[in-house]
Amino acid sequence: MSAPAVSPRTGVPLSAAVATARLAGRAARLAGKGGTSLPGKVLTRMRPDAIARMSDRLDEGSVVLSATNGKTTTAALVASILEQHGTTLVHNRQGANMAGGIAASLLGSWRHGRPTGALGLFEVDEFWLDGLVRSLRPRVVLLANLFRDQLDRYGELEAIADRWHEIVADDAARTASTGEAGFRLVLGADDPAVADLGIERDDVLYFGVQDVAVARGVADHASDATTCRVCGASYVYTASFVGHLGHYACPSCGHRRPTPQITAERVVLHGTRGSTVDLRLPDATVTVDLHLPGLYNVYNALGAAALTHALGVPAATIAAGLTSTAAAFGRAETVRVEDRELQLLLVKNPAGANEVARTLALADGELDLLAILNDRIADGRDVSWVWDADLEAIAGRVRHVTCGGTRAAEMAVRWKYAGVASSRIAVVTDGVAAALDHALAAAPEDPAVPIHAIPTYTAMLELREELVRRGAAKGSFA
């Protein structure tokens, strides 16, 4: 019998590291601290090579996806499709998308020295992508979009784009030098910051929206990637969809949006309830009734369709999986609390906020809102982005907005300047539970009138934790 593999740094066998990490997770849960990523952090501290070693045992390898907006929802759509296809998964379903969360997902599936799932499906934080791609060595990498987000943590969008270019270049260089197969690259064609990653590759699978009927008349004022990466000139758009996503071309050098192989040929938006999409794949065109609202979720569905097509999933199975997907954790999730419908619409940057506003503009009647703005590390300390969000688009429809979170006062000021009368704005500073109570109390007597909650990331976690505590939402929170 050969000796167990050990870490060159610690000398700890992988089996011992796994056992210790599991004990740490149990202790955290017993202490009421959740512990979603903690076991993975313990594991990778004891065994820095744990992710590589464990993912190497996945029978069908792994796939990775990343984006500024929509990672968790896209991953949920991919999971639904693959489960329809009969694939068993190791998946970081709760959205813990840094190294500790990926390691914890592998740990949770680990039985008798190997994972119980056949394929790893991992959403990965934009900034952690390079290291985790090296460890996971995925079969397919989906890069969907890049938007300005958490400037105090990640810097400008171009900094992440440069890191992603290095990942793609490194994969190509390794393939050329070793002869080993690299990853299949799946890119959002409508995002110039992402589509340009495929300039030097001939095996890229692109996806995008073709239906110009759902385009904006002019480009979003909060657009981020607006200049050509080849020559630096400003792009000209013939159709603008979400932020800087659209049909673009450079008038100076001729660089333009690549032609996508997977497209939304027809899109009908049904307000906060979902959309109907004619989805064209290389092998078929299918109609999908998507139970997720907004054009941004059409993009998420396109990304999921492209990734699973790259894995060989048939068009009919892709359509069935997309249609059967419910809202992911806190992302357009709808619950009932005190006999009233509450919909959670996560916002964390101008592009996402603008799409939520665009979706709410299609809702019937006046709007009752619960707007929770936090400035914790995971949100980004700088909340000035709210001034780039087009709240004016729905201000005239707001019947009442309850503002909560660590920056509740700033949120209220933003609504006031958007045009909402002060009498329709309430500021609640003593916690998410109190803000939820106020929004419920302020809502119309008619219980059929919904409340739309628009929290930032940590606010969404707090709100959902409160909803679980009240029995309105199911599952755990992360």
Protein Blocks (a to p, Z undefined) as FASTA:
>chain_A
ZZddddfklopafklmmmmmmmmmmmmmmnonnommmmmmmmmmmmmmlmmmmmmmpmnl
paddddfehplmmmmmmmmmmmmnopacdddfkopabfklmmmmmmmmpgghiafbfbdc
ddddfklmmmmmmmnopabdcdfbdcdehkllnopfklmmmmmmmmmmmmmmmmmmnopa
cddddddfklmklmmmmmmpckbccdddfblmlpcfbdcfkbfblccfknopacddfbdf
ehjbccdddfknopacdddfbdcfbdcdehjnbccdddddfkbccddddfbecjklmmmm
mmmmmmmmmnopafklmmmmmmmpccdehiapacdeehiacdddddfbfklmmmmmmmmm
mpgcjddddddddfbfknopalklmmmpcfklmmmmpmbdcdedjklmmmmmmmmmnopa
fklpccdfebjklmmmmmmmmpcfblkbccdddddfklmmmmmmmmmmnopagcddZZ
